[in-house]
Amino acid sequence: MTADRRPHDSAAATEAPAGAATGSGRRGAAARDGEAPAGGVLGRAHRALTLGIISVVSLVAFEAIAVNTAMPVAARALDGIGLYAFAFSSCFTASLFAMALAGEWSDRRGPLVPLFAGIAAFGAGLLVAGGARSMGMFIAGRGVQGIGSGLVVVSLYVVVGRAYPERLRPSIMAAFAAAWVLPVIVGPLVAGTVTEQVGWRWVFLSIPVLILLPLAVMLPALRALPPTRPGPDDGMRQILGSRRCRLALAVAVGAFLLQCAGRQPARLALPVAAAGLALLVPAIVRLLPRGTFRAARGLPTVVLMRGLAAGTLVAAESFVPLMLVTQRGLSATLAGLSLTGGGVTWALGSYAQSRPRMEPHRERLMGLGMVLLAAAIATVPLALLDGVPPWIVALGWTVGGFGMGLNISSGGVLLLKLSRPRDAGSNSASLQMSDALGNVTFVGISGMLFVAFGGGSIAADGPAVHAAAGGASHPAAFAAVFGAMAVVALAGAGVAGRLRPEEG
């Protein structure tokens, strides 16, 4: 197992207290026991909770799209192009610890408190980033955002496992993806317009207002779920001091040191990297399901593929707007809009995997998704050629988005299917931690490749301004990032055959 589960932990995660099996309690019990109430995810029994989940996911989606659009301008304004990758990886690094905390917290005390604590931290991080006067403060704000998002995403998976019967889980996973559609369509236009007309800070400072809607919608529905009774050793001190949380802290610190190593002088880089690896490798091996890094059949491969898919996508996506702004002279708005099609087709791919006739082919769908993602990432650097129109990026991203919809949603369904009820929190945390670890690892690698091939000297004002300043374009820096991520995504497709568990 991936956590130090005790008998009372398992009971607390699966059993409602006496008297809870009335009213909404019966619905929660039915969901856990596989008895499906009438209707779908928008039926009377699940409507309020589904709308609340969609609200939360939409908020996170809008933030992600808006930040991608505004980031090149923010990094230039804070004189932080050389730290560009850190603005993303700090968020992912902090979320590594928060995800483990959320899994432990949800299994012991239920998902309600960690979910709303995460929403509060998410908003606070946006305020810090929006008010930053230096790149260091900006990166710190992104780290606080990471804590919030880590708490939120794991808590939502636990809510899905407890509140929805198995037959509805593919549909609610599709709803997760559908919640991205509107933010993806309007996010780049809104964020780009605000960035260019008002200032990049307001992209961050305005989003916390949206937190009020999910709070209002989610709270009544979540309170209707059967409460989880904490055991005698389930206080916050015990949760924070648990083996799983200690290991997650070691992973986060180790990942941070590895990122710092790439920016140290040669004589310091090796010892800093060695210290990071000494913390990260033993801890992550114990945190994720046994056999994850050798693609053992079943759940370990589900977790591994999630990290490969999410990491390669985020690493490539982080550099798309910067490439289009600096190498092709697009505005922040147009550069952000290049990612819009991917969000729409992600929802379409997620919807496709939710169809009942696709259930026997779920493992193949995940492999196909990785192939499509690899093809999309490999298409992006073609835009570095003068004769190729910049919209080739948008075309490629629509293909990659469909592949991600097939892969990510199917992975979530497989995880819940392969998890015992008492392990839903820890296994959901493992899936999300693999996601975050993939993000940290591949964004970090991309950042090092970008700087190594001369990208640190690229200005974020577009090629004309950069040339006037006496600099030189460095298309090789972007080509190195996208080429490496395409290779990793293709390797992920190669392990899809190990998703099905051994018979018997």
N, C-alpha and C positions, 0 to 999 in steps of 0.2 A: 504493500500500500504506500501512498504518497504522503501520509500524515500520521501523527501519533494519536489515532482514534482510540477512545476509551469506551467501555460499554455504555456509560450514560450519555456520551456524545451521540452515539448511534440512535439511542432511544429518543433523545431530544430532537433529532433531525427528522424523525419519521412518525412520531406519535403525538396526537393532540391530547390535551388534558381532558380530564373527565368533564362531561357536560358540553364539550365543544362540538359534538356531532349533532348540532341543531342549526337550522337556518343555513347561513353561509358556511358553517362548519361541515354540514353534510356535503356541500359542493366541494370543499377542500378535500375531504376524505375520499369522495368519489374520484377526484382527480388523481389522488395518490394511488388508489386501488385499481385504477384503470377503467372505472365505470364512467362512461362519457355522458355528461348531461346533454340534453337536446340542444341542437344548434351548433354553429361554428364559433370561431374566435370573436365574432361580433354578435353572437346570440346573447340572450338576456343574461345568462349565467356568467359570461366572461366579458361583456361589452365594456364595462367601466375600467376593468383592469387592462384590457387590450388598448383602449384609447390612452390610458395613462402611460403605458409602455411606449406607444408610438410617440407620445409627446416628449418623453425623455430622450428617446433615440433621435428624434428630429432635432432636439436641442444640441446633442453631441455632434450630429451630422453637420448642422449649420456652422458650428464652431470650427470643425475640421476644414470645411470648404473655405470659410472666411479667412482662417489663418493661412492656408495655402496661398490664397490670393494676395493677402496683405504682406506676407513674410518678406519678399524681396525688398519692398519699400521700407519696412520696419528695420531690417538688417542694415540697409544702407544708412538710414537716418541715425542709427545708433552706432555707426562705424563698426559693424560686426559681421561683415561678409565672411571673414576668416572663421567665425564661430557659427556659421549658418547651420551646419548639421547639428550643433549642440542645442539649438532652439527646438529641434524636434526630439532629439535623443534624450534630453533632460526630462521631458514629459514621459517618455516610455520607461526610462530608468526608474523614476519615482513610482510609476504604476506597478512595477514588478513587486515591490514590497506591499503596496496597497491591495493588490489582487490576492496575495496569500492571506493578508489580514482579513479581507472580505470573506474568503472561503471559510476560514476558521471562525470568524464572527458569525456568519450566517448559519453554519452547522450547529453552533452552540446556542445562539440567541435568536435565530431567525433573521431574515433579510431586511426587515423594515428599517432598523436604526442605521446599519451600514449604508443602505441606499440613500437615505436622506442626508447622512453625514457626507457622503460622496458628492451629492448635488451642491451642498454648501461649500465644500472645498473647491469644487470646480469653479463656482462663481468667484470665490476669493482669489483664485489664481488668475482669472481673467482680469480682475481689477488691478492686481499687482503688475501683470504684464502690460496692461494699458497705460499705467502710470509710470512705467520704468524710465529712468533717465540714463541708463547705461545698459549695454548688452548683458552684463552680468546680472543685473536686477531683472531684466526681461527673461533670461534663462531660468532664474529662480522662480518667477511667476509661472512659467511653463511647467516647472517641477511640481508646484502646488496643484496645477491643473491635472497633472498626471496622477497625483494621489486621489483626487476626486474621481477621475474617470475610471481608475482601477477599482475603486469601491463600487461604483455604479454598475459597471458592466458585469462583474461577477454576481452581484446581488440580483440583477435582472435574470441571469441564467438560473439561479436558485428559485426565483419566483416562478419562472416558466416550468421548472421541474416539479414544483409543488402544486401549482394551481391548474395546469392544463393536462388532460389525459394524453396518452401517447399518440392517439390518432390526430390530435390537433397541433402537435408540436411542429411538424413541417410547415403548417400554415402560419403559426406565430413567428417562426423563423423567417418566412417570406414577408410577414408584416414588418419585421425588423428592417429588412432591405427596402421595403416600400416606403418606410419612414424617411429614407434618404432622398427620395425622388424630388420632392419640392425644394428642400435645401440645396440640392445639386443644381436644380434649374435656376433658382433665383439667387442662390448664395454668391456665385462669382460676380453677377451683375451688381447686387447690392453692396457686397464688400469692395468691389473695384470702384464703384461710384463713390462710396464713402471715403475710401482711401485717397482718391484723386481730388475730390471736391472739399472734403472736410478734414481728413487726416487719418493716418493708419491707426492712431490710438483709439478712435471711436469705434473701430471694428471690434476691439476687445472690450471697451467700456460699456457698449450698448447691449452686448449679449446677456449679461447677468439679469437684465429685466425679464428675459424669457424664462428664467428659472421659476417664476411665480406660477406659471400655468401648469407645469408638471407637478409642482407641489400640491396645487389645488385639486388636480384630477386624480393623482395617484393615492393620496392618503386614505380616503374613505374605502377604496377598493382593497388596499393592502391591509387595512385594519380588519376587514372582513375575513381574512385568512385565519385559520386556526393558529393561535399563538404557540410559540416554542418555549417550553419550560427550561430555564437554565439549570444546570447541575450545580452542586456545591462549589465546584472549582471553575466556574465559568464567568468570573469577573473579568474586567478589562485587563487587569494586571496579569492574570493567568493567560488570557488570550494573546496579549502582546509578548509574553514570555514563552509561548509555546514553541516547540521544536520547529514547526513549519514557519512561523514568523521570524525566528532567528535565522533560519536558512535563507529566507527571502531577503532579509536585510543584508546578509553576506553577498547574495547575488547582486543586489542593487549597488552596493559599495564596490564590488569587483567590476561590474560593468562600467561604473563611473571612472574607476582608475584606468581601465582599458581605453576609454575615450580620451582621458587626459594624456595617456602615454604618447598618443600620436602628435601631441603638440609640445612635447618636451624636447630639450636638446638631446643629442644622441647619447650622451653619457648618462642621462637620467631616464630615457625612454624605456630601456630594457628592464631596470629594476621596478619601475612603476607598473609596466605591463605584467611582469612576473608576479607582483603582489596582487594585481587584479585577477589574474588567472588562478592564483592559489586560493583566493576567496570564492571565485565564481564557479569553477569547474566542479569541485566536490559538492558544493551546495546545490547546484542546479541538477546534478545527477540524482540527488536524494529527494529533490522537490517534485520532479516530473515522474510519471509512471515508469517503472523499471523496464528498461529496453527501449526507451524513446530514441536514444541516439544511435541505436543499431536497427531501428525500424522493426522492432518486434511486432508480430501480428496483432491486429485488433486495436485496442485503445491507444497503445504507445504510438502507433503510426498515425492515428487520427491527430494526436497532439503534435507530433513532428510536422505533419503536413500543414497544420494551421500556422506554425511558426514560419515555415518556408514561404507559404502563400502571402501571409500578411507582411512579413519582413521585406520581401522583394517588391511587393506593390508599393508600400509606404516609402521605401528608399528611393524607388524610381520616381514616384509621384512628387516627392519633396523637391526634386530638382527640375521637374518639368516647367513650372512657372519661371524659375530663375533662368533656365535655358532660353525660353521664348522671349523673355524681357531683354536679356543681355546679348543674345546671339542673333535674334531675328527682329528686335526692335518693337515688339508688341507692347501694348499698354498692360498694366496689371489686370485690368478687367478682361481683356481678350485672352490673356494668358490663363487666367482662372477659368474662363469659359471653355477652354480646351479640355478640361476634365469633366465637364457637365455630362456628356454622353455616357461616360463610364458609370456614373451614378444611376442613370436611367436603366441602362442594360444590366447593371448589377441587380436591380429589382426584378427585371424580366428573367434573369437566370435563376434567381431565388424562387420566383413564381413557378418556373418550369420544373425545378426539383421538387416542389411541393405537391405535384400531381400524383395521385395514388398509383398510377401505372409506372411511375419512375422508381418506386420503392425498391424493387429487386435490383436496380441498376445503380444504386447510390454510390458504391465504390468506384464504378466506372465514371460517373459524373464528376467525382472529385479529381480523377486523373485527367479527364478532358478539360476541366477548368484550369488546371495547371499548364496544360499545353497552350491554351488560348492566352493565358497570362504571359507566358514566355514569348509568344508571337507578338503580343501587343508591346511589350517592353523593347523587343528588338526593333520594332518599327519606329520608335521615338527618335533615335539619333539620325534617321534619314532627314529630319528637318534641319540638320546642321548643314546640309548641302544646299547651295544657293539656288539650284534649279528645282528643288522640291518645295512645294507650298507648305506653309506652316500647319495648314489644317490636316496634314497627314497624321499629326499627333492626336487630334480629336478623333479621327477615324480609328486609329490603333487603340485608343483608350476605350472606345465603345466595345471592341472585341474583348479586351482585357476585363472590362466590367462584367460582361456576361459570364466569362469564365470564373470570376470571383464569386458571382452569385451562385453558380453551381457548386463551387468548392466550399465556401465558408458556411453556407446554410446547411449543406449536407453534412459537414463536419459537426455542426452543433447538434443535429438530429442523431447522428451516430454516437456522439458522446453520451447523450442522455439515454439512448437505447442500451449502451454497454455499461452504464453505471448502476450500481445498486442504490436504492433511495438514500441510504445513510451516507453514501459517498458523493452525492450530487454536488455539494459545496466544494469539497476538495478537488474533485475531478474537473468541475467547471473552472476553478481557480487555476488548475494545471493547464487547461486549454488556453485561458486568457494570458497566463504567464508565458506560455510558449509564443503566443501572439506578440506580447511585449518584448520578450527576449529576442525574437526574430527582428522586431523593429529596431531595438537598440543595436543588435549585432550588425545588421545590414545597413542601417543608416550610418553607423560608425565606420564601417568598411567603406561605404560610399563617400563619406566625408574625407577619409584618408586618401582614397583614390583621387578625389576631386582636387585636394590640395597638392598631392604628389605630382599631378599632371598640370599644375599651374593655375588651377581654378581660384586660388585664394587671392589672386591679383585682379580678378574680374570685377568691374564695377557693375552696379545694378541699375544703370541709367540707360542701357541700350547700347548697341555697338557704335552708333554715331558719336555719342558723348564720350564713350571709352576711347575711341580712336583719337578724338580731339584732345584728350588728356595725355596722349602719347603712349597709351597701353596697347597691348595686342590681344586679339581674341584667342581663346584657348578651347576650341571645339573638342580637342582630345580629352579634356577633363570630363566633359559631359559624356562623350562616347565611352570612356572607361567605366563610368558609373552604370550606364544603361546596358552595356555589353556584359558586365559582370552579373548584374541582376537577372538578365535573361538566361544566362547559363545556370544560375542557381534555381530559377523557376522550372527549367527543363529537367533538372535533376530531381526536383520534387515530384514531377510527373512519373518518374521512374520507380518510385516506391509505392505508387497507388495500388499495385497488386497485392500489397501486404495489409490492406485495410481490413480484409475479412478475417475474423478470428479462426483459429484452428478448430476443426470439427471435434466435438466431444469435449 
